[in-house]
Amino acid sequence: MGTREEITRAVVEGAEASHRGNRPTACPYPADTLLRTAWIRGYATVRPLTEPRAE
């Protein structure tokens, strides 16, 4: 599972990865863990839902 501290750290790491421009597939946690879900949640808080249109 993951302690509250580990989950919080995973959220922060995901947000930092998004700021750096890393791809979501760069998540270091296994697919079947809550920490992966937390990392992706952090990643998604920074990343825009849509890409800006090139005009």
Secondary structure, 3 states (H helix, E strand, C coil): CCCHHHHHHHHHHHHHHHHHCCCHHHCCCCCCCHHHHHHHHHHHHHCCCCCCCCC
